[in-house]
Amino acid sequence: MAHTSPTEGSRKILEEYHINEDVGFALPQPLEDLPQAFNAWTLIARNLPTLIDNGQLRAEVEKLPVLNIDELRGHRLQRLAHLALGYITMAYVWNRGDSDDIKKVLPRNIAVPYCKLSEKLGLPPILSYADCVLANWKKKDPNGPRTYENMDILFSFPGGDCGKGFFLVSLLVEIAASPAIQAIPTVSSAVQHQDQKVLTNALCDISTSLRCAKEYFMRMHEFVDPDQFFNVLRIYLSGWKGNPKMSEGLLYEGVWDTPKKFSGGSAGQSSIFQCLDILLGIEHKTGKGSPAEFLLEMREYMPPAHRDFLHSLESAPSVREFVISRGDADLQNAYNECVSGLVSLRKFHLNIVEKYIVIPSRKQLKGGSGSEKPSNVENRGTGGTDVMNFLKSVKDTTEKALLSSA
């Protein structure tokens, strides 16, 4: 009987879950152009900052013809359209980001195709991480490398290059961590066959890729300005769930009779870290309003194939239990290196939130930013406490997963 090599078997498993061997959970080679029939969408999506600045954006959206999404064939084309409609929706709702100028009804000419397309893709009708990070990139020189310098995003919000910095660095972290995802089928198979050596090597590959991911994450400081992020970009990434400015949610005209609540984009919607938590047996606090509940809810914002991958991991034999049962120092060190890699990324994420949300929001409360009125302060709770508490809890739980020496 022909036996598939482990790598070939792993590749098959990953392909089945739409995980690419070069870019992991990111969409490989996103398309850049919608068919001509959708020029009206493209024109708005590509010119958002100018249209917002000129005060023309909402009028342009309101005159859009209702387009039929049946012409959008193939996954990549549908993801591009979903990204464009997500950008247009965020721009329409928030416009210039003034608290007293928010649209709470999305007109049917955009709401109907957006919701139909979302249903087809199994994604929510709001701009999520799967859109603005995973499907929002291109290479400037198609034959060149996947580096920040040779990449760009497909659509932009106001705030200059802040969005490019934020989305591309997040994408490069995903890509850098993708070898960790490639190693998962090998890890699962090694546990199943009780192969310590293969498991140790696969865990070493995972910890190496996490170190590499952190190096990319650190470039956030280089490309994203805290004031621009806090006062401009963040507004366009805000959703209508748990947001006091949109406490009832958004009414999608012609689709539902009542407003719906969806969360804005969040790193919690990235499949990578949820995958590694499951793989390493890191269990976050459960209960109402807990980190575990939030992370579970964020899975609804992932492409269905990635959600299914997480689900399949949950039923695999426990790596952690296997490592403990063996009492082998090398194996335990390899496991701990992976956990430490996650801890290090999570500590750094806390620093980023401190720099990009907590400090600017304090500045604004004191009225110290000069340009923004304190009435614009909105922090999912005040001063970023919710997001800080969530991340601290997640980091502490990860730290507790370290095994004491064998």
N, C-alpha and C positions, 0 to 999 in steps of 0.2 A: 504493500500500500504506500503510495507516495506521501511523504511527510513534508508539510510546509515548514520552512525555517521559522524560528521564533520571530525574526524581523518581518518576514512576509505575513505571518499570522497577525502580528501586531498592527501592521499597516492596514490589513483588511478590516480589523476591528475599528481602527480609528477612522478609516474612510466611511464606514457604515454610519458613524456618528458625526459626519461632516467636520472632521478634524484634519487639518492639512499638515503634511509633513514639514513644510517650510514655515508656515505662519501660525500653526496651532489653531486656536479658535477664531482667528481673524479670517475675514473673507478673502480667499486668494484672488489676486488681480481683479479688484472691483472694476466694473464698467464705468465709463466717465460720461457717456451720452445716452439720453433717453431718445426713443424714436421721434421722428419729426412731429407726429400727431400730438406729442406732449410738450411741444415748444413753449406753450403758455406757462407750464410749471417750471421748466428749466430757466426761462427768462427771469421769473421772480426769484427762484432759489439761488441763482448765481449773482443776483444784484441786491441781496437783502440789506447790506449796510447803507447803500445809496438810497434805496427806496424808503428805509426807515428815517434816514436823515432828511430826506425831502418831504416827509410826511405823506408819501403816496402809497405806502405798502398796503394798508387795509383796503383802500379803494381798488387797487389792482387785484387783490385776492377776491374781493366781492364781485368783480366782473368776470372772473374765470368761467369758461364753459365747463359743463359737467363732462368729464372725459371717461371713456369706458376702459376699465383696466384689463379687459380680456386680451387686449393687444400686447400686454406686457407678459411675454412668455419667457420662462427660464428663471431660475433662482437669482442669478446675479442682476438681471434687469429689474426684477421685482424688489430686490434689496436697494437698488439705486433709487427707484421711485419712492420707496418707503422712507429713505433718508431725505430725499428732496421734500416730500410732504411733511416730514417731521420738522425740518428747518422752517418751512413756511408756516406751519401751525404755531410753533414757538414764537416766531416773529409776529404773527397775527395777534396772539393772545397778549404778549408782553409789550409789543411795539417799542417805545423808547424806555421802557422800564420804570415809568412813573406809577406809583401806587394807586393814583386816582384815575388811571387810564388803562384799565384792564378789560379785555373782551371776554365775556363768560359764555358766549355762544359761538361755536365754530360753524360758519355758513355751510349749507348743504352741498354747494358745488365743490367743496374740498372735503367736507366731513364724510360724504357718502363713498367716494373712491378710496379715501384713506382707510376707512373702517373695513371696506371690502378687502383691500390689499392686506391689511393687518391680519384679517381672519385667515386669508390664504397662507400667509407666512407663519401664523401662530405667534405673532408678536403684538404687543399692545399699540393702540393708536396714539403714541406719544414718542418723542425723540428719546431713545434709550441708548445705553452703552453699545448694544449690538449695532445701532445705526452710526452714531457719531464717532465711535472709536473703531469698531471692527470693520465697518464697510465704507469708511470715509477717507480713503487714501489712494494715492497714485505715486508712481515713480516719475520724476521729471525726465530722466533718461531711462527708457525702458530696459536698456541693457546694463545700466549701472547698478550699484549695490542698494540694498534696503537700509540706507542710513538717513538720519534726519536731514542732512544736507541735500540728499537726492530725492527727498519726498515732499509731498504737499497734500493738503486736504482738498476735498472736492467742493465744499461749500463753506461759507464763513458767516459768522455773526458780526455785529459791531464789536469794537474792542481791538482793532488792528490784528497783530499776529498772535495775540493771546490765545485764541482758539486753536490756531495751528500748533502752538507749543503744547497746549494742554492735551489735545487729542492725539497728536503724533507721539509725544513722550509716552502716553498711556499705551498706545499701540506697540511701541518699541519694547515696552516692559512685557507686554503679552507675548511678542515674538521671541524675546530673550528667554522667557520662561517656558516656551513651547517644548523644548527638549524634555522638560519634566513631565509633560503630558504624554510625549512619545514613549516615555519609560514606563508608564502605568501598566499597560498590558503585560510587560515583562515582569514587573513587580508582582502582579496578581498571579501570573503563571508560576513564578518562582515559589510563592507561598504555597500554592496548590501542590507543587511537586516537591516541596520542602527542600529547595535548592538554595542553601545559604550563600554560596559564592556568587551565584547569579543575582540574588537579591541584594547582597552587599554592593556589588558593582552598579546595579541599577539605582540604588539609593544615592551612591556617590554622584552619578550623573545628575540626579535631581538636585542635590545640594549645589553642584557647580552651576547649574542653570539659574538657580535662585540668586546666587551671588552676582551673576551676570545681569539678571533682571534689576537688581538693586542699583548697579552702576548706571543703567539707563534711567531708572527712576530719579536718580540724583540730578539728572540734566534738567529736571523741572525748574530748578533755580535759574538756570541759564536762559530759558525761553519764555517763562511765564511771569508777568509782573503782578505782584499781589493786589495792588489797587485796581488794575484793569480787570483782574479775575473777579475780585469781590464785588466791585461796583458795576461791572458791565456784563462779562460773560456769564457769571453765575445766575444772573436773572433769567437768561434765556435757557438755562438748564433746569430751572425750577419747574416742578410738576404741580398737579392740582390734587394732591392727597397730603393731608397733614400740613397744608399750607394755609395759614390764617387769611391770606389775601384772596384765596379761592375756596373758602370753607365748604361750599356746596359742590364743588367740582366744575367740570366743563360740560356744557350741553353740546352734543354732536348732533346738529340739526339734520332731520331727515333720517336719522339712524335709531336713536333712542328717545323716549319721551321724557326721561329724567336725566339730570347731569350725572356724569361718571367721574370717578376719582382714580387718577393714575399717578404713580410716583415719577419724579424726574430722574434723569440719568444719575447713576451712582456706581462707584467702584464695586459695590456689593453685587452688581449685576454681571461682574466678570466671572466666568466659569472657572478660571484657573485656580483661584485661591480656595473656592468651595471644593474643587476636586481634590486638592492636596489635603485639606482638612479631613475629608472623608477617607482618603487613602491612608493618612497617618493616624486616624482614629482620634482626631481632636474634636471633642464635643462641646459646643458652646452652650452657655446658660439657656435653659428652656423656660417656658411660661409666657404669660401675656406680656406683650411689649418687650420681649427678651431679644438678645442678638440672634438666637436660633430662629425665632419666629420671623424676624426681619429678613434673615438670609433665605429662609424658605420662601418667603413672599417674593424676594428678588429673582427667584428662579423663573417666575412667570414672565420675566422680561428678557429671558434668554431664548435664542432660537431653540425650537422644540428638540432637535437632534442633540443639542448640548445638554439640555435638561434630562433627556433620556440617558445620556452618558453618566451623569451624576447618579441617576437612579440605579443604573446597572452596577456602579461601584459600591453602592450601599449594600448590595446583596453578596459582594465578594467576601472571601475569608479575611479575617482581620490581620493586617500586617503587624500592627502593634502587639497583639496577643502572641503572634508567632515569634517576634523578636524577643519578647519577655520570656517565652517558654524555652528559648534556646540558651539564654544566659551566656551568649558569646560576645566578648568585648568588642571585636571589630564590627560585628553586625550592629551592636547597640550604638557604637560611635557613629556609624553610617546613618542610622535612624535619627540620632540626636542632631547630626549635622543638618539634616533636612528640616527638623523642627526649628533649630536655631536660625536657619535661613529665612524661615517664615517669620520668626520673632523679629529678626532684623528688619525685614520689609515692613512689618506692622509698626515698629517703633518709628521708622522713617516716615510712614504714612501719618502718624500722629504729629510729627514735626511739620509736615506739609500742611495739615489742617490748621495747626497753630499759626503758621505763617500766612496762609492764604484766606483763612476764615476768621479765626478767633481774634487775632491782632487787628486786622482791618475793621472788624465789627466793633471792637472796643473803641477804636479811634473814632468811628462814626457816632457811637453813643455819646462821646464827649464833644461831638460836633467838630472834631479835629481835622476832618479831611477837607474842610473848606467848601468842597463842591457839592457834597450830598446833604440833603436834609436828614436829620435824625429820624424823621418819620419813615425813611426808606429801610430802616433796620428790620431785618427779618432773618431769623436764624434757626428755623426748625427748633423752637425753644429759643432762649436768648443766648447770645455770646457763644454760639456753637457748642453749647453743653451737650446736646443730644448726640451729635456726631462724635464728640470727644469721648463721652461715656461709652458709647457703642465700641469705638475703636480700642479704648483702654481695656474694656472687658474682653474683647476678642484677643488682644495681645496677651493679657494675663492668662487666659485659658490656654493659649498656645504655649506659653512659658511652662505652665504646669504639666504639659504633656511630655516634657523632657524626662528621660529615664535616669534614675540615679545609678551610679556605676555598678556593673554586673559583679 
